[in-house]
Amino acid sequence: MIDSVMHLSKFFVVLSLMHVSFNASGTRFDDNDFIISSVSGEFLGVYSESFEFKGPLGESVSVVTGLDFNRFGHLVSRGRFNSPAEGEIVVFDPSGFPAAYQPDPVFGTGGALDVKVLPNGNYLLAAQDALFGTPNGLLEMSPDGTVLRQFDEGDYEGAAVLPDGTIWGGGSSGTGFLNVFDYASGNLIASFQGYSGGRGGPPDNPLDEGQRGAHSMFFSAATGTVLIADRQAGVIYERNPDVSFVRKFEFDEGFGQLVGVTRGPGGDVFAVSNSTVTRWQADGTFVETIDVMPPSISAWNIVWTGNAEGLLLNDFDGSGLVEQGDLDLVLQNWGLDTQANPIPARWFNDLPDGLIDQAELDKVLLGWGDMAAPGFEDATYVPGPAVGVGAVVLIVSITRRRRSCT
């Protein structure tokens, strides 16, 4: 990247002002919010850093299990949104609007309990076979719903993606287990079983420190470790990429089934169970338990939006690069009040004032040439159709420093 000065002096741009109807609503999430999913009641909630309820995310939610962020800062959720009998992947933009909606025909009854976004843009799904149809196990699926490969079969409940090219999958139902696969080859490279014995590995290779299973997992880039919710033991385990033990996060009074875990502000660890969130300091010291949901709601997973920092929130067209397409979208929609005229919000990820104006133009120009984080391979982006109505004449005067790629 090199610095250069770009001068654009009073030029006329004739453009089409785009209006697209979008029948969806949701609560905006910012970069310090928590999102909690539930498997009972219609609930996918947005909370502030202090766990004040901001509002629901999405509509017609019956069961939501897996949550993760993609490289564009969008929330990828796995659950049942329109029909209790069908599972869907729904991707939410930070404004609260669905950026993509993909029915998942291969899981007719929504058997995937966790979803993680792979660096190439595909999804890693942990799915059960019992009563949930097939295929099952640990799967890679494209965003259009095509199952690309099956790493293993069986009752998987949690998954994690590590930057060393490995993926983890585990389960807690019955006898728990934790398996490690090489992503490129798909080969199983390590296998561990819960301390009570059972599926997943040889008898002499149990999980240490009393861990019984792996219900949900979260890889923390800040620490380079994996947090694992063991719902049978009611304990959060932290482990290194070689699966060696780091520490436990326990609640002295007994907390029941901890089912979802994430790392939040200050490196603190947050886990959900039933209608509560439990918080620990990074060293394992218990801080507090907070009632955040109605008693009838059973929390399943939790994510912190701060973990999506560093992603391209100025990549308005979702191409993975800040370039001409993003500038075109800003100019074509200049002055549009998105609160009064909603548009597919994947185009504009951060509009606290609702207006497409100088702030969005600055983000494009000052970030010109920025690229999304590299992955195992380049993601394939297929832009959606554009709908243009009317025309306006716009005068723009700009003097800005920007970065450019040679």
Secondary structure, 3 states (H helix, E strand, C coil): CEEEEEEEEEEEEEECCCCCCCCCCCCCCCCCCEEEEECCCCCEEEECCCCCEEEECCCCCCEEEEEEECCCCCEEEEEECCCCCCCEEEEECCCCCEEEEEECCCCCCCCEEEEEECCCCCEEEEECCCCCCCCCEEEEECCCCCEEEEEECCCCCEEEECCCCEEEEEECCCCCEEEEEECCCCCEEEEEECCCCCCCCCCCCECCCCCCCCCEEEEECCCCEEEEEECCCCEEEEECCCCCEEEEECCCCCCCCCCEEEECHHHCEEEEEECEEEEECCCCCEEEEEECCCCCCCEEEEEEHHHHCCCCCCCCCCCCECCHHHHHHHHHCCCCECCCCCCCHHHCCCCCCCECCHHHHHHHHHCCCCECCCCCCCCCCCCCCCCCCCCEEEEEEEEEEEEECC
